[in-house]
Each structure stands twice: as C-alpha cells, then as structure tokens.
Amino acid sequence: MQLPRVQRKIVPHEFVLEALSALDPVTPLMFGCTAVYVGEKNVLILRDGRARRKTTVSGLPLLGSGLTGWQILPMTAPDFEESALRACELILARDPRIGKVPKPRKSRARR
C-alpha cells in the first residue's frame, strides 16, 4: 500500500533560496514559517505575511526587549527584495553576524 504524498506548502520568497543555492540551504518548517539553514546555522526564517511595524529592519519583539540577533525585514518595505538579497550576499560571504547555531535540544528523558 502506498501512502499519499503530503504536499508541502510553497516556500515564500523563493528568490532568497535561489540566491543561496550555492550553499545548499535546508528548509524545514518551523512555527508556520520556513527556516533556512546553511550547515547547522539558522540564517533566515521566511514568512509570507504582512509585518505590523513600519521600519525596514527591526528587532524581534517576541523575544523580549533586550538585544537579540534576530531582525525583521517586512515584505511591505519598499526595498524588501534589495535588502533580502543584500542579506543573502552577507550569508554567502559567511558573515558571522548573520545566523545562529541553535542550542542542542534536551533529551526527552530530561524534560
């Protein structure tokens, strides 16, 4: 018996993946978004949605008021594609400011 194939949601902003294709990015689903990993480093999270903030690049308020490494680039920004491609250039250049290696998950026995 053959199981039906699960149709994966279309990746938003696919031009970003095309720009990073030389690095063979991996794109697991995460929190209703598409995470983009290069090696073990999470470099981007792609989401098709409208941001509430008007600034072009801002911190991620979900993670608290302190400084975080996460930045939001709203797709409503007039320079969205240009800025996203600039981020891709930094990723391709292995800029250490872009991305984060997630902490190892605790084993289920420890939870």
DSSP file (Angstrom, degrees, kcal/mol; ACC not computed):
  #  RESIDUE AA STRUCTURE BP1 BP2  ACC     N-H-->O    O-->H-N    N-H-->O    O-->H-N    TCO  KAPPA ALPHA  PHI   PSI    X-CA   Y-CA   Z-CA
    1    1 A M              0   0    0      0, 0.0     2,-0.5     0, 0.0     0, 0.0   0.000 360.0 360.0 360.0 132.1    0.0    0.0    0.0
    2    2 A Q        -     0   0    0      3,-0.0     3,-0.1     1,-0.0     0, 0.0  -0.843 360.0-133.3-101.0 129.9    1.4    3.4   -1.0
    3    3 A L        -     0   0    0     -2,-0.5     2,-0.1     1,-0.1     3,-0.1  -0.513  30.5-102.1 -77.7 146.4    0.8    6.3    1.3
    4    4 A P        -     0   0    0      0, 0.0     2,-0.2     0, 0.0    -1,-0.1  -0.394  39.3-109.1 -67.3 146.1   -0.4    9.6   -0.2
    5    5 A R        -     0   0    0     -2,-0.1     2,-0.6    -3,-0.1    -3,-0.0  -0.539  25.6-128.3 -75.0 138.7    2.2   12.3   -0.6
    6    6 A V        -     0   0    0     -2,-0.2     2,-0.5    -3,-0.1    -1,-0.1  -0.787  21.9-131.7 -87.3 125.5    1.9   15.2    1.7
    7    7 A Q        -     0   0    0     -2,-0.6     2,-0.3     1,-0.0     3,-0.1  -0.665  19.4-138.3 -80.5 122.6    2.0   18.4   -0.3
    8    8 A R        -     0   0    0     -2,-0.5     3,-0.1     1,-0.1    -1,-0.0  -0.605  24.2-105.1 -82.5 140.5    4.5   20.9    1.2
    9    9 A K        -     0   0    0     -2,-0.3     2,-0.1     1,-0.1    -1,-0.1  -0.288  44.7 -95.4 -59.7 145.9    3.5   24.5    1.4
   10   10 A I        -     0   0    0      1,-0.1    -1,-0.1    -3,-0.1    -3,-0.0  -0.437  41.7-113.5 -65.3 135.1    5.1   26.7   -1.2
   11   11 A V    >   -     0   0    0     -2,-0.1     3,-0.5    -3,-0.1    -1,-0.1  -0.560  31.6-126.1 -72.0 126.1    8.2   28.4    0.2
   12   12 A P  T 3  S+     0   0    0      0, 0.0     4,-0.1     0, 0.0    -1,-0.1  -0.426  86.8  14.2 -72.1 149.8    7.7   32.2    0.4
   13   13 A H  T >> S+     0   0    0      1,-0.1     3,-2.2    -2,-0.1     4,-0.6   0.926  71.5 179.0  55.5  52.3   10.2   34.5   -1.2
   14   14 A E  H <>  +     0   0    0     -3,-0.5     4,-2.0     1,-0.3     3,-0.2   0.698  69.0  76.4 -60.6 -20.7   11.8   31.7   -3.2
   15   15 A F  H 3> S+     0   0    0      1,-0.2     4,-1.9     2,-0.2    -1,-0.3   0.801  89.4  59.7 -61.0 -26.7   14.2   34.2   -4.8
   16   16 A V  H <> S+     0   0    0     -3,-2.2     4,-1.5     2,-0.2    -1,-0.2   0.926 105.0  47.0 -66.5 -44.6   16.1   34.1   -1.5
   17   17 A L  H  < S+     0   0    0     -4,-0.6     4,-0.4     1,-0.2    -2,-0.2   0.873 110.1  53.5 -65.4 -36.3   16.7   30.3   -1.8
   18   18 A E  H >< S+     0   0    0     -4,-2.0     3,-0.9     1,-0.2     4,-0.2   0.903 107.7  50.8 -63.2 -40.0   17.8   30.8   -5.4
   19   19 A A  H 3< S+     0   0    0     -4,-1.9     3,-0.3     1,-0.2    -1,-0.2   0.812 116.4  41.3 -67.2 -28.8   20.3   33.4   -4.2
   20   20 A L  T >< S+     0   0    0     -4,-1.5     3,-2.4     1,-0.2    -1,-0.2   0.330  80.3 111.2 -98.3   6.0   21.7   31.0   -1.6
   21   21 A S  G X   +     0   0    0     -3,-0.9     3,-1.6    -4,-0.4    -1,-0.2   0.767  67.1  66.0 -57.2 -29.0   21.6   27.8   -3.8
   22   22 A A  G 3  S+     0   0    0     -3,-0.3    -1,-0.3     1,-0.3    -2,-0.1   0.737 101.2  51.4 -64.8 -20.8   25.4   27.6   -3.9
   23   23 A L  G <  S-     0   0    0     -3,-2.4    16,-0.3    16,-0.0    -1,-0.3   0.372 108.0-126.7 -95.7   3.4   25.3   26.9   -0.1
   24   24 A D    <   -     0   0    0     -3,-1.6    15,-0.3    -4,-0.2    -3,-0.1   0.951  32.6-154.0  49.9  61.4   22.7   24.1   -0.4
   25   25 A P        -     0   0    0      0, 0.0     2,-0.4     0, 0.0    13,-0.2  -0.301   4.7-140.7 -66.6 149.4   20.3   25.5    2.1
   26   26 A V  B     -A   37   0A   0     11,-2.4    11,-3.0    13,-0.1    -2,-0.0  -0.901  11.6-159.9-109.1 139.9   17.9   23.2    4.0
   27   27 A T        +     0   0    0     -2,-0.4     9,-0.2     9,-0.2     2,-0.1  -0.630  14.6 172.5-128.4  75.2   14.4   24.5    4.6
   28   28 A P        -     0   0    0      0, 0.0     7,-2.6     0, 0.0     2,-0.3  -0.459  40.3-105.4 -75.7 154.2   12.4   22.8    7.4
   29   29 A L  E     +B   34   0A   0      5,-0.2     2,-0.3    -2,-0.1     5,-0.2  -0.607  43.2 178.3 -76.3 139.8    9.1   24.1    8.5
   30   30 A M  E >   -B   33   0A   0      3,-2.7     3,-2.0    -2,-0.3     0, 0.0  -0.927  61.7 -20.8-149.7 118.0    9.3   26.0   11.8
   31   31 A F  T 3  S-     0   0    0     -2,-0.3     3,-0.1     1,-0.3    -2,-0.0   0.838 125.8 -51.3  55.0  37.5    6.5   27.8   13.7
   32   32 A G  T 3  S+     0   0    0      1,-0.3    -1,-0.3    15,-0.0     2,-0.2   0.574 126.4  91.7  77.7   8.3    4.4   28.1   10.5
   33   33 A C  E <  S-B   30   0A   0     -3,-2.0    -3,-2.7    14,-0.1     2,-0.6  -0.658  82.2-105.3-121.7 177.8    7.4   29.6    8.7
   34   34 A T  E     -BC  29  46A   0     12,-2.7    12,-3.5    -5,-0.2    -5,-0.2  -0.943  31.0-152.4-110.6 114.0   10.2   28.2    6.6
   35   35 A A  E     - C   0  45A   0     -7,-2.6     2,-0.5    -2,-0.6    10,-0.2  -0.561   5.3-147.5 -80.5 149.1   13.6   28.2    8.3
   36   36 A V  E     - C   0  44A   0      8,-3.0     7,-2.5    -2,-0.2     8,-1.5  -0.965  16.5-173.6-122.5 115.4   16.7   28.4    6.2
   37   37 A Y  E     -AC  26  42A   0    -11,-3.0   -11,-2.4    -2,-0.5     2,-0.5  -0.882  16.0-167.4-109.4 138.4   19.7   26.5    7.4
   38   38 A V  E >  S- C   0  41A   0      3,-2.6     3,-1.7    -2,-0.4     2,-0.3  -0.970  77.9 -40.3-118.7 110.4   23.2   26.6    6.0
   39   39 A G  T 3  S-     0   0    0     -2,-0.5   -13,-0.1   -15,-0.3    -2,-0.0  -0.562 124.3 -29.6  65.3-132.4   25.0   23.8    7.6
   40   40 A E  T 3  S+     0   0    0     -2,-0.3     2,-0.5    -3,-0.1    -1,-0.2   0.422 118.2 101.5 -94.1   1.6   24.0   23.8   11.2
   41   41 A K  E <   -C   38   0A   0     -3,-1.7    -3,-2.6    60,-0.2     2,-0.8  -0.755  67.1-140.8 -94.7 127.6   23.4   27.6   11.3
   42   42 A N  E     +CD  37 100A   0     58,-3.0    58,-1.7    -2,-0.5    -5,-0.2  -0.771  30.2 168.2 -81.7 111.4   19.8   29.0   11.0
   43   43 A V  E     +     0   0A   0     -7,-2.5     2,-0.3    -2,-0.8    56,-0.3   0.740  56.5   5.4-100.7 -26.8   20.4   32.0    8.8
   44   44 A L  E     -C   36   0A   0     -8,-1.5    -8,-3.0    54,-0.1     2,-0.4  -0.981  48.6-149.9-150.8 158.9   16.9   33.1    7.9
   45   45 A I  E     -C   35   0A   0     -2,-0.3     2,-0.4   -10,-0.2   -10,-0.3  -0.977  22.7-153.1-130.4 123.6   13.2   32.4    8.5
   46   46 A L  E     +C   34   0A   0    -12,-3.5   -12,-2.7    -2,-0.4     2,-0.4  -0.801  18.0 172.6-100.7 135.2   10.9   33.1    5.6
   47   47 A R        -     0   0    0     -2,-0.4     2,-1.0   -14,-0.2    28,-0.1  -0.999  29.8-139.9-142.8 137.4    7.3   34.0    6.2
   48   48 A D        +     0   0    0     -2,-0.4     2,-0.3     2,-0.1    -2,-0.0  -0.830  63.4  97.0 -97.2  99.6    4.6   35.2    3.8
   49   49 A G  S    S-     0   0    0     -2,-1.0     2,-0.5     2,-0.0    26,-0.5  -0.983  74.2 -90.9-169.8 172.1    2.8   37.8    5.8
   50   50 A R        -     0   0    0     -2,-0.3     2,-0.2    24,-0.1    -2,-0.1  -0.866  36.9-137.4-101.1 126.9    2.4   41.5    6.5
   51   51 A A        -     0   0    0     -2,-0.5    25,-0.0     1,-0.1    21,-0.0  -0.533   3.1-144.2 -80.5 148.5    4.5   43.0    9.3
   52   52 A R  S    S+     0   0    0     -2,-0.2     2,-0.2     2,-0.0    -1,-0.1   0.748  76.7  84.1 -82.3 -25.0    2.9   45.4   11.7
   53   53 A R        -     0   0    0      1,-0.1    -2,-0.1     2,-0.1     5,-0.0  -0.477  65.9-151.1 -82.8 151.7    6.0   47.5   12.0
   54   54 A K        +     0   0    0     -2,-0.2    -1,-0.1     3,-0.0    -3,-0.0   0.642  64.9  99.6 -95.4 -17.0    6.8   50.2    9.6
   55   55 A T  S    S-     0   0    0      1,-0.1     3,-0.2    22,-0.1    22,-0.1  -0.343  73.4-131.0 -71.7 153.8   10.6   50.2    9.9
   56   56 A T  S    S+     0   0    0      1,-0.3     2,-0.4    17,-0.1    21,-0.1   0.904  92.2  15.7 -75.6 -40.9   12.6   48.3    7.3
   57   57 A V  S    S+     0   0    0     16,-0.2     2,-0.3    14,-0.0    -1,-0.3  -0.996  79.4 154.1-133.4 129.6   14.7   46.3    9.7
   58   58 A S  E     -E   72   0B   0     14,-1.4    14,-3.0    -2,-0.4    -5,-0.0  -0.942  43.2 -87.8-147.7 166.9   13.9   46.0   13.4
   59   59 A G  E     -E   71   0B   0     -2,-0.3    12,-0.2    12,-0.2     3,-0.1  -0.208  46.4-103.9 -69.8 168.7   14.4   43.7   16.3
   60   60 A L    >   -     0   0    0     10,-0.7     3,-1.7     1,-0.1    10,-0.1  -0.844  27.8-164.9 -99.3 102.4   12.0   40.9   17.1
   61   61 A P  G >  S+     0   0    0      0, 0.0     3,-1.9     0, 0.0    -1,-0.1   0.739  80.4  74.5 -63.4 -23.1    9.8   42.0   20.0
   62   62 A L  G 3  S+     0   0    0      1,-0.3     3,-0.1    -3,-0.1    -2,-0.0   0.800  92.8  55.2 -56.8 -30.6    8.6   38.4   20.6
   63   63 A L  G <  S-     0   0    0     -3,-1.7    -1,-0.3     1,-0.3     3,-0.2   0.255 120.8 -94.8 -92.1  12.6   12.0   37.6   22.1
   64   64 A G    <   -     0   0    0     -3,-1.9    -1,-0.3     1,-0.2     4,-0.1  -0.395  43.6 -68.8 103.4 179.2   11.9   40.4   24.7
   65   65 A S  S    S+     0   0    0     -2,-0.1    -1,-0.2    -3,-0.1     3,-0.1   0.633  98.9  93.4 -88.6 -13.5   13.1   43.9   24.9
   66   66 A G  S    S-     0   0    0     -3,-0.2     2,-0.3     1,-0.2    -3,-0.1  -0.144  92.4 -74.0 -73.4 173.6   16.8   43.1   25.1
   67   67 A L        +     0   0    0     -8,-0.1     2,-0.3     2,-0.0    -1,-0.2  -0.510  56.2 176.8 -70.0 129.4   19.2   42.9   22.2
   68   68 A T        -     0   0    0     -2,-0.3    -4,-0.0     2,-0.2    -5,-0.0  -0.853  39.9-122.6-126.1 165.7   18.7   39.7   20.1
   69   69 A G  S    S+     0   0    0     -2,-0.3     2,-0.3   -10,-0.0    30,-0.3   0.551  83.0 100.0 -82.6  -7.3   20.4   38.5   16.9
   70   70 A W        -     0   0    0    -10,-0.1   -10,-0.7    28,-0.1     2,-0.3  -0.624  50.1-176.7 -87.3 137.3   17.0   38.3   15.1
   71   71 A Q  E     -E   59   0B   0     -2,-0.3     2,-0.5   -12,-0.2   -12,-0.2  -0.944  17.8-136.8-129.0 150.9   15.9   41.0   12.8
   72   72 A I  E     -E   58   0B   0    -14,-3.0   -14,-1.4    -2,-0.3    -2,-0.0  -0.923  11.7-172.0-110.1 132.0   12.7   41.5   10.9
   73   73 A L        -     0   0    0     -2,-0.5   -16,-0.2   -16,-0.2   -17,-0.1  -0.895  24.2-141.9-118.6  98.1   12.6   42.6    7.3
   74   74 A P    >   -     0   0    0      0, 0.0     3,-1.8     0, 0.0   -24,-0.1  -0.317   9.1-136.6 -64.8 138.7    9.0   43.3    6.4
   75   75 A M  T 3  S+     0   0    0    -26,-0.5     5,-0.2     1,-0.3     6,-0.1   0.632 103.6  65.8 -68.9 -11.0    7.9   42.3    3.0
   76   76 A T  T 3  S+     0   0    0    -27,-0.1    -1,-0.3     4,-0.1   -20,-0.1   0.530  74.4 113.2 -85.9  -6.7    6.0   45.6    2.8
   77   77 A A  S X  S-     0   0    0     -3,-1.8     3,-1.8     1,-0.1     4,-0.2  -0.415  74.9-128.8 -64.3 139.4    9.3   47.6    2.9
   78   78 A P  T 3  S+     0   0    0      0, 0.0     3,-0.2     0, 0.0    -1,-0.1   0.776 109.9  41.4 -62.3 -24.8    9.9   49.4   -0.4
   79   79 A D  T 3> S+     0   0    0      1,-0.1     4,-3.0     2,-0.1     5,-0.3  -0.012  78.4 127.0-109.7  29.0   13.4   47.9   -0.6
   80   80 A F  H <> S+     0   0    0     -3,-1.8     4,-2.9     1,-0.2     5,-0.2   0.927  74.9  41.4 -54.1 -55.4   12.4   44.4    0.6
   81   81 A E  H  > S+     0   0    0     -4,-0.2     4,-2.4     1,-0.2    -1,-0.2   0.911 116.3  49.6 -63.6 -42.1   13.9   42.4   -2.3
   82   82 A E  H  > S+     0   0    0      1,-0.2     4,-1.8     2,-0.2    -1,-0.2   0.922 114.6  44.8 -61.6 -44.5   17.0   44.6   -2.4
   83   83 A S  H  X S+     0   0    0     -4,-3.0     4,-2.2     2,-0.2    -2,-0.2   0.886 112.3  51.6 -68.0 -39.4   17.6   44.2    1.4
   84   84 A A  H  X S+     0   0    0     -4,-2.9     4,-1.9    -5,-0.3    -2,-0.2   0.907 110.8  48.2 -64.1 -41.2   16.8   40.5    1.3
   85   85 A L  H  X S+     0   0    0     -4,-2.4     4,-2.1    -5,-0.2    -1,-0.2   0.846 108.6  54.3 -68.8 -32.7   19.4   40.0   -1.5
   86   86 A R  H  X S+     0   0    0     -4,-1.8     4,-1.9     2,-0.2    -2,-0.2   0.906 107.2  50.9 -65.2 -40.5   21.9   42.0    0.5
   87   87 A A  H  X S+     0   0    0     -4,-2.2     4,-2.2     1,-0.2    -2,-0.2   0.897 108.4  52.8 -61.3 -39.4   21.4   39.7    3.5
   88   88 A C  H  X S+     0   0    0     -4,-1.9     4,-2.9     1,-0.2    -2,-0.2   0.890 105.4  54.0 -63.1 -39.3   22.0   36.8    1.1
   89   89 A E  H  X S+     0   0    0     -4,-2.1     4,-1.7     1,-0.2    -1,-0.2   0.909 109.1  48.6 -60.3 -41.5   25.3   38.3    0.0
   90   90 A L  H  <>S+     0   0    0     -4,-1.9     5,-2.8     2,-0.2    -2,-0.2   0.890 111.8  49.1 -65.4 -39.2   26.3   38.5    3.6
   91   91 A I  H ><5S+     0   0    0     -4,-2.2     3,-1.7     1,-0.2    -2,-0.2   0.927 110.0  50.8 -65.7 -44.4   25.3   34.9    4.2
   92   92 A L  H 3<5S+     0   0    0     -4,-2.9    -1,-0.2     1,-0.3    -2,-0.2   0.830 108.8  52.1 -61.8 -31.8   27.3   33.8    1.0
   93   93 A A  T 3<5S-     0   0    0     -4,-1.7    -1,-0.3    -5,-0.2    -2,-0.2   0.405 115.2-120.6 -83.6   2.7   30.3   35.7    2.4
   94   94 A R  T < 5 -     0   0    0     -3,-1.7    -3,-0.2     1,-0.2    -2,-0.1   0.855  39.5-172.4  60.3  37.2   29.9   33.8    5.7
   95   95 A D    > < -     0   0    0     -5,-2.8     3,-1.7     1,-0.2    -1,-0.2  -0.463  21.0-142.1 -61.2 123.3   29.4   37.0    7.6
   96   96 A P  T 3  S+     0   0    0      0, 0.0    -1,-0.2     0, 0.0    -2,-0.0   0.647  94.7  69.1 -67.9 -13.2   29.4   35.9   11.3
   97   97 A R  T 3  S+     0   0    0     -7,-0.1     2,-0.6     3,-0.0    -6,-0.1   0.668  87.9  77.5 -76.3 -15.6   26.7   38.5   12.2
   98   98 A I  S <  S+     0   0    0     -3,-1.7   -54,-0.1    -8,-0.1   -28,-0.1  -0.850  91.6   0.8-102.9 123.4   24.2   36.5   10.2
   99   99 A G        -     0   0    0     -2,-0.6     2,-0.3   -56,-0.3   -56,-0.2  -0.100  60.6-122.6  96.8 169.2   22.6   33.4   11.6
  100  100 A K  B     -D   42   0A   0    -58,-1.7   -58,-3.0    -2,-0.0    -1,-0.0  -0.985  13.4-127.8-153.5 138.2   22.8   31.4   14.8
  101  101 A V        -     0   0    0     -2,-0.3   -60,-0.2   -60,-0.3   -61,-0.0  -0.814  40.0-123.7 -86.2 118.9   23.6   27.8   15.6
  102  102 A P        -     0   0    0      0, 0.0     3,-0.1     0, 0.0    -1,-0.0  -0.255  25.8-103.4 -63.2 149.8   20.6   26.5   17.8
  103  103 A K        -     0   0    0      1,-0.1     2,-0.0     0, 0.0     0, 0.0  -0.417  48.2 -92.3 -66.8 148.2   21.3   25.1   21.2
  104  104 A P        -     0   0    0      0, 0.0     2,-0.1     0, 0.0    -1,-0.1  -0.356  44.9-111.2 -62.5 142.3   21.2   21.4   21.3
  105  105 A R        -     0   0    0      1,-0.1     2,-0.2    -3,-0.1     3,-0.1  -0.462  29.9-113.1 -72.3 144.8   17.8   20.0   22.3
  106  106 A K        -     0   0    0     -2,-0.1    -1,-0.1     1,-0.1     5,-0.1  -0.510  38.5-102.7 -73.3 147.5   17.4   18.4   25.7
  107  107 A S    >>  -     0   0    0     -2,-0.2     4,-1.0     1,-0.1     3,-1.0  -0.342  28.6-113.4 -67.9 155.3   16.7   14.7   25.5
  108  108 A R  T 34 S+     0   0    0      1,-0.3     3,-0.3     2,-0.2    -1,-0.1   0.826 115.6  61.1 -59.9 -32.3   13.1   13.7   26.2
  109  109 A A  T 34 S+     0   0    0      1,-0.2    -1,-0.3     2,-0.2    -3,-0.0   0.828 104.3  49.2 -65.2 -31.7   14.1   11.9   29.4
  110  110 A R  T <4        0   0    0     -3,-1.0    -1,-0.2     1,-0.2    -2,-0.2   0.729 360.0 360.0 -80.4 -22.8   15.4   15.2   30.9
  111  111 A R     <        0   0    0     -4,-1.0    -1,-0.2    -3,-0.3    -2,-0.2   0.506 360.0 360.0 -67.3 360.0   12.3   17.2   30.0
